[in-house]
Amino acid sequence: MIFSNYNQLATSKIRKDILGLASCGIESVLPKNFMSQALKLSNNNLVFDGENYSIAGKRIFVLGVGKASVSMGREVEKILGVKNITAGLVISNIYNGNLQKIEVHRGSHPVPDSHSVSGSDKILKFKDRFNLNENDLIIFLISGGGSS
């Protein structure tokens, strides 16, 4: 059950049923539960939405924004393997785990602040910092909060 206060809230059968349904819905959209279905690595090919993208000889960068970008980044590291990722940067107001190749920059939500702006500036400078070109692959992760 995803709700830490389930016992306090589940005071009737209808409440238990509603909390169970809500928990199932929330669990289904957690990155750890859907990313491995959406993104796969197979024989030097990144498979996304049924399309194959060769990663042979390519540098892979992971960028992202939003509350779930940290957990999505963690799943990308698991799926691709950190050895296949050159570098990354995500901006999130939630930091919930260690990433090996992807830097986490703290931003704010729902109203952008100076930290959000400096994180956005870091993403924009990725092109020059790594001399990005048409041979590179960028995976960009967007989740709630990314709009700010």
C-alpha positions, -999 to 999 in steps of 0.1 A, spaced: 0 0 0 14 33 -10 -3 54 17 18 56 49 -13 66 68 -36 38 54 -46 25 89 -58 60 99 -77 65 67 -92 30 61 -120 33 86 -147 16 66 -150 -9 37 -157 19 11 -126 38 23 -105 7 21 -118 0 -14 -112 36 -26 -77 36 -10 -69 3 -27 -80 16 -61 -61 49 -56 -30 29 -46 -32 7 -77 -35 38 -99 -5 55 -83 16 24 -83 10 19 -120 26 53 -129 57 50 -107 88 49 -129 100 16 -113 68 0 -126 65 14 -161 99 25 -174 111 -10 -181 81 -16 -203 86 16 -222 124 15 -227 146 -15 -234 181 -22 -244 186 -50 -269 219 -57 -288 231 -21 -290 196 -9 -298 175 13 -276 139 2 -281 113 29 -273 77 27 -283 84 -1 -307 112 19 -325 148 8 -325 176 34 -321 212 22 -326 235 32 -298 266 17 -313 293 44 -312 270 70 -297 273 90 -266 241 89 -245 231 118 -223 201 118 -199 185 151 -191 152 157 -172 129 180 -153 102 174 -128 94 157 -96 98 121 -110 129 129 -130 152 115 -103 134 82 -101 130 80 -139 168 87 -142 174 58 -118 154 35 -140 172 47 -171 205 39 -154 193 4 -146 179 -2 -181 209 11 -201 236 4 -176 257 33 -163 286 23 -186 264 33 -216 255 67 -202 281 95 -208 265 120 -184 232 134 -173 214 161 -153 179 162 -139 162 191 -121 138 181 -93 124 194 -61 126 158 -47 158 139 -42 151 103 -34 181 82 -42 216 82 -55 223 83 -92 256 72 -106 260 91 -139 232 116 -136 236 148 -116 206 160 -96 201 197 -94 175 209 -69 147 232 -82 115 244 -68 79 236 -75 53 248 -83 68 283 -86 103 284 -102 130 301 -82 167 309 -87 176 273 -82 152 263 -110 167 290 -133 203 279 -126 193 243 -133 178 252 -166 209 272 -174 230 240 -167 208 220 -191 212 247 -218 250 247 -213 251 209 -219 255 214 -256 287 234 -253 300 215 -222 299 182 -240 301 195 -276 269 177 -284 262 169 -321 239 149 -343 257 116 -335 248 119 -298 216 105 -283 197 126 -257 170 110 -235 149 138 -220 127 129 -190 98 151 -182 74 147 -153 50 168 -132 67 200 -123 86 202 -155 62 228 -167 75 252 -141 
